[in-house]
């Protein structure tokens, strides 16, 4: 391979990285001027309820009270399945899971993220920011998560 061919390849690679490639510009986000606002100018945004602090240092059995402690915005838009489960969006279920996890002793106050995924048999994943907790405690919290999700699945279904 000649030096000219190598140089042409390097120039093409560098220009595509730096934005000289027209296809990369076409893949950018669409303009926002045609979109409708999510909240009307005079409308109010529903307030998000704060997650209550832990009342007990041990993991409590999740019950109907934990499910009804969902955010007010989610409570207004809840629907029931034929078998009596409440349909909640992933964010509301993540708040429920996080609220139950906060009842465990030594659970960190910040630096924790809960992700809810799946469809019929939804699941949850907990991640910790660096230095938010110890490895031993993070392992303990992750081991408690499947039992908590199993209990919440009896009362809550993921809304699609």
C-alpha positions as a Markdown table, in Angstrom:
| # | Residue | x | y | z |
|---|---|---|---|---|
| 1 | Unk | 0.0 | 0.0 | 0.0 |
| 2 | Unk | 1.4 | 3.4 | -1.0 |
| 3 | Unk | 1.9 | 6.3 | 1.3 |
| 4 | Unk | -0.7 | 8.3 | -0.6 |
| 5 | Unk | -3.3 | 5.6 | 0.0 |
| 6 | Unk | -2.5 | 5.6 | 3.7 |
| 7 | Unk | -2.6 | 9.4 | 3.9 |
| 8 | Unk | -6.0 | 9.4 | 2.2 |
| 9 | Unk | -7.4 | 6.8 | 4.6 |
| 10 | Unk | -6.1 | 8.8 | 7.6 |
| 11 | Unk | -7.6 | 12.0 | 6.3 |
| 12 | Unk | -10.9 | 10.3 | 5.7 |
| 13 | Unk | -10.9 | 8.9 | 9.2 |
| 14 | Unk | -10.0 | 12.2 | 10.9 |
| 15 | Unk | -12.6 | 14.1 | 8.9 |
| 16 | Unk | -15.3 | 11.7 | 9.8 |
| 17 | Unk | -14.3 | 12.0 | 13.5 |
| 18 | Unk | -14.2 | 15.8 | 13.4 |
| 19 | Unk | -17.5 | 16.1 | 11.6 |
| 20 | Unk | -16.4 | 16.5 | 8.1 |
| 21 | Unk | -18.6 | 13.6 | 7.1 |
| 22 | Unk | -22.0 | 14.8 | 5.7 |
| 23 | Unk | -23.7 | 11.6 | 6.9 |
| 24 | Unk | -22.8 | 12.3 | 10.5 |
| 25 | Unk | -24.5 | 15.7 | 10.3 |
| 26 | Unk | -27.7 | 14.2 | 8.9 |
| 27 | Unk | -27.9 | 11.9 | 11.9 |
| 28 | Unk | -28.1 | 14.8 | 14.3 |
| 29 | Unk | -31.3 | 15.6 | 16.4 |
| 30 | Unk | -34.3 | 17.1 | 14.6 |
| 31 | Unk | -35.1 | 20.8 | 15.1 |
| 32 | Unk | -37.3 | 21.5 | 18.1 |
| 33 | Unk | -39.4 | 24.3 | 16.6 |
| 34 | Unk | -42.1 | 21.9 | 15.4 |
| 35 | Unk | -42.7 | 20.1 | 18.7 |
| 36 | Unk | -45.6 | 20.8 | 21.1 |
| 37 | Unk | -44.8 | 21.7 | 24.7 |
| 38 | Unk | -45.4 | 18.9 | 27.2 |
| 39 | Unk | -47.0 | 21.4 | 29.7 |
| 40 | Unk | -49.2 | 24.3 | 28.7 |
| 41 | Unk | -47.9 | 27.7 | 29.6 |
| 42 | Unk | -50.6 | 28.3 | 32.3 |
| 43 | Unk | -50.7 | 24.6 | 33.4 |
| 44 | Unk | -49.2 | 23.3 | 36.6 |
| 45 | Unk | -46.8 | 20.4 | 36.9 |
| 46 | Unk | -47.8 | 17.6 | 39.3 |
| 47 | Unk | -45.5 | 17.5 | 42.3 |
| 48 | Unk | -43.5 | 14.4 | 42.9 |
| 49 | Unk | -43.8 | 12.9 | 46.4 |
| 50 | Unk | -40.7 | 12.6 | 48.5 |
| 51 | Unk | -39.6 | 9.1 | 49.3 |
| 52 | Unk | -40.1 | 8.6 | 53.1 |
| 53 | Unk | -37.0 | 7.8 | 55.1 |
| 54 | Unk | -36.6 | 4.4 | 56.5 |
| 55 | Unk | -38.7 | 3.6 | 59.6 |
| 56 | Unk | -37.1 | 0.3 | 60.3 |
| 57 | Unk | -33.5 | -0.8 | 59.8 |
| 58 | Unk | -34.7 | -4.2 | 58.5 |
| 59 | Unk | -36.3 | -5.1 | 55.2 |
| 60 | Unk | -40.0 | -5.0 | 55.6 |
| 61 | Unk | -42.5 | -7.2 | 53.8 |
| 62 | Unk | -43.9 | -5.2 | 50.9 |
| 63 | Unk | -47.6 | -4.9 | 51.1 |
| 64 | Unk | -50.5 | -3.1 | 49.6 |
| 65 | Unk | -49.5 | 0.0 | 51.6 |
| 66 | Unk | -46.2 | 0.2 | 49.8 |
| 67 | Unk | -47.9 | 0.0 | 46.5 |
| 68 | Unk | -50.4 | 2.7 | 47.4 |
| 69 | Unk | -47.5 | 5.0 | 48.5 |
| 70 | Unk | -46.8 | 5.7 | 44.8 |
| 71 | Unk | -46.4 | 9.2 | 43.6 |
| 72 | Unk | -49.6 | 11.3 | 43.3 |
| 73 | Unk | -49.1 | 11.7 | 39.5 |
| 74 | Unk | -48.9 | 7.9 | 39.2 |
| 75 | Unk | -51.9 | 7.4 | 41.5 |
| 76 | Unk | -54.1 | 9.6 | 39.3 |
| 77 | Unk | -53.2 | 7.6 | 36.1 |
| 78 | Unk | -53.3 | 4.1 | 37.6 |
| 79 | Unk | -55.4 | 1.4 | 36.0 |
| 80 | Unk | -56.1 | -2.1 | 37.2 |
| 81 | Unk | -55.5 | -5.3 | 35.4 |
| 82 | Unk | -58.2 | -8.0 | 35.3 |
| 83 | Unk | -56.5 | -9.9 | 38.2 |
| 84 | Unk | -56.4 | -6.7 | 40.4 |
| 85 | Unk | -52.8 | -5.6 | 39.9 |
| 86 | Unk | -52.1 | -1.9 | 39.5 |
| 87 | Unk | -50.5 | -0.8 | 36.3 |
| 88 | Unk | -47.7 | 1.6 | 36.9 |
| 89 | Unk | -45.0 | 3.2 | 34.7 |
| 90 | Unk | -41.4 | 2.0 | 35.1 |
| 91 | Unk | -40.4 | 5.2 | 37.0 |
| 92 | Unk | -43.1 | 4.7 | 39.7 |
| 93 | Unk | -42.1 | 1.1 | 40.1 |
| 94 | Unk | -38.5 | 2.1 | 40.5 |
| 95 | Unk | -39.5 | 4.6 | 43.2 |
| 96 | Unk | -41.4 | 1.8 | 45.0 |
| 97 | Unk | -38.3 | -0.5 | 44.8 |
| 98 | Unk | -36.0 | 2.3 | 46.0 |
| 99 | Unk | -38.3 | 3.1 | 48.9 |
| 100 | Unk | -38.3 | -0.5 | 50.0 |
| 101 | Unk | -34.6 | -0.8 | 49.6 |
| 102 | Unk | -34.1 | 2.4 | 51.8 |
| 103 | Unk | -35.6 | 0.4 | 54.7 |
| 104 | Unk | -32.5 | -1.8 | 54.8 |
| 105 | Unk | -29.9 | -1.0 | 57.3 |
| 106 | Unk | -26.9 | 1.1 | 56.0 |
| 107 | Unk | -28.6 | 1.8 | 52.7 |
| 108 | Unk | -26.9 | 4.9 | 51.1 |
| 109 | Unk | -28.9 | 8.1 | 51.0 |
| 110 | Unk | -27.6 | 9.1 | 47.6 |
| 111 | Unk | -25.7 | 7.6 | 44.7 |
| 112 | Unk | -28.2 | 4.8 | 44.0 |
| 113 | Unk | -30.1 | 4.2 | 40.8 |
| 114 | Unk | -32.9 | 1.6 | 40.2 |
| 115 | Unk | -33.8 | 0.6 | 36.7 |
| 116 | Unk | -37.0 | -1.3 | 35.9 |
| 117 | Unk | -37.1 | -3.3 | 32.7 |
| 118 | Unk | -39.0 | -6.1 | 31.0 |
| 119 | Unk | -42.7 | -6.6 | 30.1 |
| 120 | Unk | -44.9 | -9.2 | 31.8 |
| 121 | Unk | -42.3 | -10.4 | 34.2 |
| 122 | Unk | -40.6 | -7.1 | 34.8 |
| 123 | Unk | -37.4 | -7.0 | 36.8 |
| 124 | Unk | -35.3 | -4.3 | 38.5 |
| 125 | Unk | -31.6 | -3.6 | 38.6 |
| 126 | Unk | -29.8 | -1.5 | 41.2 |
| 127 | Unk | -26.6 | 0.4 | 40.5 |
| 128 | Unk | -24.4 | 2.3 | 42.9 |
| 129 | Unk | -22.2 | 5.4 | 42.3 |
| 130 | Unk | -18.5 | 5.0 | 43.2 |
| 131 | Unk | -17.9 | 5.4 | 46.9 |
| 132 | Unk | -21.6 | 5.5 | 47.8 |
| 133 | Unk | -21.4 | 2.2 | 49.7 |
| 134 | Unk | -19.1 | -0.7 | 50.4 |
| 135 | Unk | -18.8 | -3.7 | 48.2 |
| 136 | Unk | -20.1 | -5.9 | 51.0 |
| 137 | Unk | -23.2 | -3.7 | 51.5 |
| 138 | Unk | -23.8 | -3.4 | 47.8 |
| 139 | Unk | -23.8 | -7.2 | 47.5 |
| 140 | Unk | -26.2 | -7.5 | 50.4 |
| 141 | Unk | -28.6 | -5.0 | 48.8 |
| 142 | Unk | -28.4 | -6.8 | 45.4 |
| 143 | Unk | -29.2 | -10.1 | 47.1 |
| 144 | Unk | -32.3 | -8.6 | 48.7 |
| 145 | Unk | -33.5 | -7.1 | 45.4 |
| 146 | Unk | -34.9 | -10.4 | 43.8 |
| 147 | Unk | -37.1 | -11.1 | 46.9 |
| 148 | Unk | -38.4 | -7.5 | 46.9 |
| 149 | Unk | -39.2 | -7.6 | 43.1 |
| 150 | Unk | -41.0 | -11.0 | 43.6 |
| 151 | Unk | -43.2 | -9.5 | 46.3 |
| 152 | Unk | -44.0 | -6.3 | 44.4 |
| 153 | Unk | -44.9 | -8.3 | 41.2 |
| 154 | Unk | -47.9 | -9.7 | 43.1 |
| 155 | Unk | -49.3 | -6.2 | 43.4 |
| 156 | Unk | -47.9 | -4.2 | 40.5 |
| 157 | Unk | -47.7 | -4.7 | 36.7 |
| 158 | Unk | -45.5 | -2.7 | 34.3 |
| 159 | Unk | -47.5 | -0.2 | 32.2 |
| 160 | Unk | -46.5 | -0.2 | 28.5 |
